[in-house]
Amino acid sequence: MSGVSDNPRWSIPKSAHEEVRVELTHWKGTDRLNVRVWVLKDDGAMIATKFGFTLALDRCQAFSDAVASAVCVARERGLIV
């Protein structure tokens, strides 16, 4: 996916004024997965915070596997349905 141009994005509500955005981005010549908390400002604009991380796309499968494993354990423990 060289040169991500339209920055596909998925948003997960975190609170009334925050969301987690998962985006495919292109930075410094590399396509990346960017996961970041965004907050709603008083003027209605959403801005990125410093809270989050970026991964090279070749690390995405390992990240996805880790999240899937965490979800399975949380279900087994009755923490989520």
C-alpha positions in Angstrom: 0.0 0.0 0.0 2.7 2.4 -0.9 1.8 6.0 -0.5 -1.4 5.9 1.4 -3.1 9.0 0.0 -6.7 9.0 1.3 -5.8 8.0 4.9 -8.4 5.3 5.6 -9.7 5.9 9.2 -11.7 4.0 11.8 -13.0 5.7 14.9 -13.8 4.2 18.3 -15.7 6.4 20.8 -13.8 6.7 24.1 -15.9 9.2 25.9 -18.2 12.1 25.1 -15.2 14.2 24.1 -12.6 11.7 23.0 -12.2 9.0 20.3 -9.5 6.6 19.3 -8.6 6.8 15.6 -7.0 4.0 13.7 -5.5 5.3 10.4 -3.3 4.1 7.6 -0.8 6.9 7.1 2.3 7.6 5.1 5.2 9.2 7.0 8.8 9.7 6.2 8.5 7.4 3.2 6.9 4.5 5.0 3.3 3.4 5.2 2.2 3.0 8.8 -0.7 2.2 11.2 -1.4 5.2 13.5 -3.5 4.7 16.6 -4.1 7.9 18.5 -6.5 9.5 20.9 -8.3 12.6 19.5 -10.2 15.1 21.7 -13.0 17.6 20.9 -12.0 21.2 21.5 -14.4 23.9 22.7 -14.7 25.2 19.1 -15.9 21.8 17.9 -12.7 20.8 16.2 -11.1 17.4 16.8 -7.3 17.4 17.5 -4.8 14.6 17.9 -3.2 14.1 21.3 0.3 12.8 22.1 -1.4 9.6 23.4 -1.0 6.8 20.9 1.5 5.0 18.8 2.5 4.3 15.2 3.6 0.9 13.7 5.2 0.0 10.4 2.6 -2.0 8.4 4.8 -5.1 8.6 4.1 -5.1 12.4 0.2 -4.9 12.0 -0.4 -8.6 11.9 1.5 -9.1 15.2 -0.4 -6.2 16.8 -3.8 -7.6 15.5 -2.9 -11.1 16.9 -2.0 -9.6 20.3 -5.3 -7.6 20.5 -7.2 -10.7 19.5 -5.5 -12.7 22.2 -6.2 -10.1 24.8 -9.9 -10.0 23.8 -10.1 -13.9 24.1 -8.6 -13.8 27.6 -10.9 -10.9 28.7 -13.9 -13.0 27.5 -12.6 -16.1 29.3 -12.4 -14.0 32.5 -15.8 -12.6 32.0 -14.5 -9.0 31.6 -16.3 -8.5 28.3 -19.2 -10.3 26.7 
